[in-house]
Amino acid sequence: MTAAPRKSRKRPSSSPLEAIVHALGDRGDGLARPASGGERLFYVAGALPGERVRLRPQGRKGDGEIAELEAVIEASAERVDPPCPHAALCGGCDLQHLDPPALADWKRDKVVRALAHRGLGTVTVDQTLSLPAGTRRRLSVGLRGRARHGVCGFFARESHRLIDTPHCLLPTPPLAALMEHLRRALPGFLAPAAEGTALMTETETGIDLRLDLPTAPELTGREALAALAEDADLARLTLTIAGGSEEPVALRRAPKLTLGGTPVLPPPGPFLQPSVDGERALTDLVLAAFEDLPAGAVIADLFCGLGTFALPLAARGFKLRGWDIESSAIGALGATAPARAGKVQATTRDLFRRPLVAEELAGWSGVVLDPPRAGAKAQVEALAAAGPGPLGAPVRPSILGIVGGAPAAAATGPSVIVLVSCAPASFARDARALVDGGYRIDWVRPVDQFTWSHHVEVVARFSRG
Ligand SMILES: C[S@@+](CC[C@H](N)C(=O)[O-])C[C@H]1O[C@@H](n2cnc3c(N)ncnc32)[C@H](O)[C@@H]1O
């Protein structure tokens, strides 16, 4: 979860009215129609399907109207008391008021509906694998300066107003403690009303903190930052100004992560799975998907980041090739022991603009793709065009030496593809392209590691149909 602002289109509110909620929208708000009948559609944060509510319309939102929930007149059996004291105001979590099993079902349904929209409604989607709260080892929070104690938290619902969330239930205890340090330290380096963000990552050697501030701090501000690094016992503190380039402020210990048993020294910015539990759940599914492949088979990890999947797969005896647009992540992966031993090759490449083409795919037994929310349209179309090769297709060792090169033989796609996605709509589009290219969907597993949010991730295995 990030502290990205929600768009506010509030107008002076109109008279309240009663409405019946008939579904949850994609962002977790209740979709309601007037109890008295009529076609008006309301988006009501905090309302659940089946409920009769009193709401107050606030203004247009897309094809309907945004409305504030004033009262729940008849509550759903699935309504629970939100566990977090900030839930009523904070926009960080959308669905704390929904019973966890119902939330898991709703997230699964999102995947089912997205697949059905692409003509894949008969595909079996497994139950959601739900992970516990309080485990976020990576979190982006908003900061605002104040004369005493700054604000450190998230935007309020449907608003750009940052609110303090001292009792937030999402972070691990060390990250929660750092948020408290930040509140105390903020007046030293962020002027009153000025806003910034903090990207916090808990590593094995301490917290790696990257601050983005609107203007460069003066000497006293820099002293306050150095003091923060000491007081909070940070491993590293890095600064960016208005999203510019990174400037090291303090390096007290090199931040270290272990992926697939391999130590990795992560740079401050690149993607990392938000929780260790989530990383393990996704990795276990990816490893299980490839267990039929013979040791020594070549697997490509596309959108590989720091090697979350590449390194555990290499530890299983596969030969890995990884690609990602983020050169600092590729640098970190390329510096690991398996990469130095030639078991993992890591290459920087923009896979949206320059997807790997059929000739480059030849000889690979497996591919795992974990793209950003937009999905991997161009890359998946290239895989679909190559078509699925036989299970355990023989590997020609010569291609391991080629980076972005083209083996001469006719193209044959991988026998197993694993798609990891954080957006059901683009996942379903990409799944459709693979099915049209001759792949069969073996299984689909939703994973919920963004507890209480409307987000859901999916892991799916495709093989020769
Ligand atoms: C959801 S993350 C997955 C990273 C990695 N698989 C992991 O689990 O840690 C998506 C990755 O896609 C990369 N990415 C984004 N746009 C890209 C592009 N156009 N070409 C290649 N990689 C891209 C990002 O740098 C990021 O590492």
The ligand as an ORCA input file, in Angstrom:
! r2SCAN-3c Opt
* xyz 0 1
  C       5.455     -6.674     -9.212
  S       7.169     -6.304     -9.378
  C       7.828     -7.933     -9.332
  C       9.297     -8.029     -9.017
  C       9.776     -9.408     -8.585
  N       9.216    -10.470     -9.374
  C       9.482     -9.648     -7.121
  O       8.606    -10.471     -6.810
  O      10.127     -9.032     -6.276
  C       7.227     -5.814    -11.050
  C       8.601     -5.589    -11.604
  O       8.453     -5.155    -12.956
  C       9.487     -4.252    -13.258
  N       9.068     -3.485    -14.442
  C       8.166     -2.482    -14.504
  N       8.026     -2.062    -15.777
  C       8.855     -2.823    -16.535
  C       9.158     -2.876    -17.925
  N       8.576     -2.028    -18.780
  N      10.058     -3.782    -18.354
  C      10.655     -4.617    -17.485
  N      10.425     -4.611    -16.159
  C       9.524     -3.731    -15.684
  C       9.668     -3.446    -11.986
  O      10.946     -2.863    -11.925
  C       9.451     -4.527    -10.918
  O      10.659     -5.104    -10.519
*
